Amino acid sequence: MAVPDAGIDMPDRLPRIAIDLEKLRHINCGLGRFCLHLGQELLRLAPGRFAPVFFLPPGAERSFPEGGFDRIAAVRWRKEIVLRTLRPFVRPFLPAASIDLWHTTNQMSKYLPLDDRVPVVLTIHDLTFLHTIPHDDQLQKIERRLAVLQAKVDRASAIVTDTHYVADDVRKHLILGDRPLHVVPLGLAAPTPAAITRPAFLPDGPFVLTVGNCLAHKNFHVLFDLLDRLPGRRLVIAGKKATPYGNFLGREIERRGLEGRAIMPGEVSDADRQWLYEHCEAFLFPSLTEGFGFPVLEAMQCGRPVFLSRTTCLPEIAADNGFYFESFDPAAMAAVYDAGLAAHRGDPGLADRVRTHAAGYSWAATARGYLRVYESTLAGKTA
């Protein structure tokens, strides 16, 4: 059922909380999956605690077939670029708000409530754009993005990040004032059933794996030097490769004569990706900057040894359950790899401890964390 942003205030009712799930428009991207899992788990928690109002693109209600929510349609005229013009004219005529709280679920959202009396919880997943090495002509663009995000922070009553690393980054680069900043880790979904057979692009034999779109901050090229020191293994880089950095990786493979050993299949199916996780000798993740690092946990979910960089949020996510590259010197990386693989093979309980660590990240826990943020924000509103 569609509802307006404002209506008759109803005392003695459950608080009506609007949750921006507009990114379900792209359900297979990271933000789309976040919206799906958060929405599903919040519906389980809602009875007797709050009345969910989902802000949804057309057709997205099918993701929640059991219902239990009201709906606001994510249509163009609700974008903030339109509402900021309308707001001063309609503000005097708005009745008491029918929405008690609005959750903007990602910092790139183009939507805010029409009624600026409604408190807003803003989730900032990362500030990765600040940690790339920009060309001079990109500096102004970065400054504009930061200014746009600061305006959203100024509108918010509370801020949420996925990790303590991002929370510290937000404190460093944005002005929070007296707004509370909460850390609510993301969840990990149950794994997709693996493909029955080995992917056709991968010849027989042992292989190491990394997963992610080919972007420069993923730092995948350092793995080619490591591969030179891993005789008999192949490297699979699974993720979108039609990027400038992906083109660079392809040229490097050719220049180094690694065709057939370094394999870039592009984006793979969920079933094939799960097969790769379950059968790789090890998972490698030399990324320079991450907001969360889902592939690390997905590999741990399968009990695989994980080798990763000690940068940004990654030590927070993997804790003591990964093996860390302290530098990207090829010999040093190979030494870490050999020692870590020997430790993994020599400790029969290590795989189970890795799985247990990954299991600690659940979407149910994420939803409970957000519900606590909603309740504390509403309590501050009425205090």
NORMO-V748184 format. One record per backbone hydrogen bond with DSSP energy under -1.0 kcal/mol. NH is the residue of the N-H (numbers start at 1). CO is the residue of the C=O. Records with the same first field share a line. If there is no record, write none. Layout:
NH->CO / CO
This chain:
3->71
7->96
17->51
18->101
19->53
20->103
21->55
24->21
25->22
26->23
29->26
33->29
34->30
35->31
36->32
37->33
38->34
39->35
40->36
41->37
42->38
43->39
44->40
45->41
46->42
49->46
50->46
51->15
53->17
54->70
55->19
56->72
60->57
62->59
63->60
64->61
67->64
70->52
71->1
72->54
74->56
75->73
78->75
79->76
80->110
82->79
83->79
84->80
85->82
86->82
87->83
89->86
90->86
91->87
93->90
94->91
100->16
101->16
102->119
103->18
104->121
109->106
118->115
121->102
122->158
123->104
124->160
130->127
131->128
138->135
139->136
142->138
143->139
144->140
145->141
146->142
147->143
148->144
149->145
150->146
151->147
152->148
153->149
154->150
155->151
156->152
157->120
158->120
159->180
160->122
161->182
167->163
168->164
169->165
170->166
171->167
172->168
173->169
174->170
179->176
182->159
184->161
188->361
195->271
202->199
208->234
209->282
210->236
212->238
214->240
215->213
218->215
219->216
222->219
223->220
224->221
226->222
227->223
228->224
229->226
230->227
233->230
234->206
235->261
236->208
237->263
238->210
243->241
247->243
248->244
249->245
250->246
251->247
252->248
253->249
254->250
255->251
256->252
258->253
261->258
262->258
263->235
273->269
274->270
275->271
276->272
277->273
278->274
279->275
280->276
281->207
283->305
284->209
285->307
288->217
297->293
298->294
299->295
300->296
301->297
303->300
304->299
307->283
308->323
309->285
311->309
314->311
317->313
318->314
319->315
321->318
323->306
325->308
333->329
334->330
335->331
336->332
337->333
338->334
339->335
340->336
341->337
342->338
343->339
344->340
345->341
346->342
350->347
353->349
354->350
355->351
356->352
357->353
358->354
359->355
360->357
361->358
366->362
367->363
368->364
369->365
370->366
371->367
372->368
373->369
374->370
375->371
376->372
377->373
378->374
379->375
380->376
381->377
382->378
383->379
